[in-house]
Amino acid sequence: MRFVFAAMAAALYVLPAAAEMTPTAAPERITGTIVSYAASTLTVKTAKGATTTVTLVPTAKVIANQKSSFNTIKQNDFVSLTAAAGKDGKLKAKEVRVFPEPMRGFGEGQYPGDKTVETRINGTVSEAATTVKGKGGTLKLSFRAAAANALGICSGHAPAPGKGGCTGDAEILVTPATPVTAWVLGDPTWLEAGKAVSFYPISRRDGKNVTYGVIVEHDGVKPIP
């Protein structure tokens, strides 16, 4: 599920900072263990053994993954998923994530995942129907996107939540084996020493490294690698 994190976290942490990045800045995800957090400065021992520091901007989001299930998904939830077409041509979810209400509209649209055979869809649940032994089923999503292509398929990122040049919909099969998680919004008190953390540092034009959000271990659930 590495591609899931990369596609979503990069958009969450990088796009808001685009205007502040240096011309040569290239975001690279940092994973590791928290050494300390104080006065908005996060110090982390990275997975490669180095120590790095980054400053959380005032609006930075602190997020945790929470295990969930298909049965918790309800109409009007805003979700993100990656899917691939099966032999029957129907889309089957590889992973589903439910967003908290303050993140409604984040990454809305339909666009390629990190793998060419995969599609990422961020949209609103219009119907969640249980069909697989009470553990899975089908999701029907509606979303706004950039524009319809030559085949009339609405695709691309919406320019803003709930806005775009077209409206699309999709139906996706969610099997009992499909991981379902939720993003939970927390606060800096979750940034405790010893916890696993993952984030994208942004090198600003003033030379300062900042981040617009971190995903941190919470209730024993670590950031998805």
Helices and strands as residue ranges (DSSP letters): H 2-14, G 15-20, E 30-38, E 41-46, E 51-67, G 70-72, E 78-85, E 91-98, G 101-103, E 109-112, E 118-132, E 136-145, E 147-148, E 154-157, E 166-174, E 180-185, G 188-190, E 196-199, E 202-203, E 209-216
